[in-house]
Amino acid sequence: RAAMCNAPVHAPVFGYIAGIGGRDVTPEVLEEIYWKTKNSAAPERESIWIGLQEVRHGS
């Protein structure tokens, strides 16, 4: 995002993080990212993490 700050045209930049911990970035993951981007009016302020497992503490 920072590299785009001084660009003459300010296109929306979406930030996704995938493949953490050696997870594969499969065609299905890329399709999920595509649809999330296509169906969003504007980028989120924070990066979007894809493919993380939920961790629950305690019972």
Secondary structure, DSSP 8 states (H G I E B T S, - for coil): -GGGTT-SS------EE--GGG----HHHHHHHHHHHHT-SS--SS-EE-S--------
